[in-house]
Amino acid sequence: MDVFISHVSRVRLEAHALSDALSPWGFDAFVAHDAIRPNTRWEEEIRENLQHSEALIALLTPDFRRSDWCAQEVGAALVSRMPTVVVDLGGKPFGFMASKQMYKPRKPTDWAVVASEVIDLFAEHDVRAKVAVLDAISSMFSQAPTLAVTERMLAKLAYLSHEFDVNTVQWVQTFTKNRFVRRSSRLRRELNNVIKRIPVERLTQKPDRSNAGA
């Protein structure tokens, strides 16, 4: 899922850290100060990436309002009804954002936590976000590098278990290959609890093979 991160240049490192933290969850973030080439016209690149994005995250710092670009990016996203999360980093909402509920990070310097919580907010309201997260987990759960990543993925699976389709159910069968799950009875119980939440009809259907080899 393509997501646009709107931010002032002063927090470009933080925006990049958020982008990196979103990537494992299936979110491809555009960060202007990292992604725009020096010889590319700024306005054209911003407009093109904003048009192709499926969601927007605004890092609302105290100086956010003074940026004409940031104001236009958020305004364009809200007017087009693009799923938008405004992250409260000390700024005051204005314009269309004034009626938008802001998200206050529990750990504003821990971008892995911020990314996880932002994803939950998107997944609550947007089916594309749910699909992106499930696809990402299904493809990387068995190779999760740490126990912490494994636990975060299990939490997401529990949260989104009612959204599983039959192909996702097939992927669940590979989750026991995760080395941390194999070693921990607690994690195996949590995974079994996730599987129990999957609607019975999903468990009994056969995977869709119509696009196989396409």
Secondary structure as GFF3:
##gff-version 3
##sequence-region A 1 214
A	DSSP	beta_strand	2	6	.	.	.	ID=ss1
A	DSSP	three_ten_helix	9	11	.	.	.	ID=ss2
A	DSSP	alpha_helix	12	22	.	.	.	ID=ss3
A	DSSP	three_ten_helix	23	25	.	.	.	ID=ss4
A	DSSP	beta_strand	28	31	.	.	.	ID=ss5
A	DSSP	alpha_helix	32	35	.	.	.	ID=ss6
A	DSSP	alpha_helix	42	52	.	.	.	ID=ss7
A	DSSP	beta_strand	55	60	.	.	.	ID=ss8
A	DSSP	three_ten_helix	64	66	.	.	.	ID=ss9
A	DSSP	alpha_helix	68	79	.	.	.	ID=ss10
A	DSSP	beta_strand	84	88	.	.	.	ID=ss11
A	DSSP	three_ten_helix	95	99	.	.	.	ID=ss12
A	DSSP	beta_strand	102	103	.	.	.	ID=ss13
A	DSSP	alpha_helix	111	125	.	.	.	ID=ss14
A	DSSP	alpha_helix	127	140	.	.	.	ID=ss15
A	DSSP	three_ten_helix	141	143	.	.	.	ID=ss16
A	DSSP	alpha_helix	147	160	.	.	.	ID=ss17
A	DSSP	three_ten_helix	161	163	.	.	.	ID=ss18
A	DSSP	alpha_helix	166	172	.	.	.	ID=ss19
A	DSSP	three_ten_helix	175	177	.	.	.	ID=ss20
A	DSSP	alpha_helix	179	183	.	.	.	ID=ss21
A	DSSP	alpha_helix	185	197	.	.	.	ID=ss22
A	DSSP	alpha_helix	200	204	.	.	.	ID=ss23
###
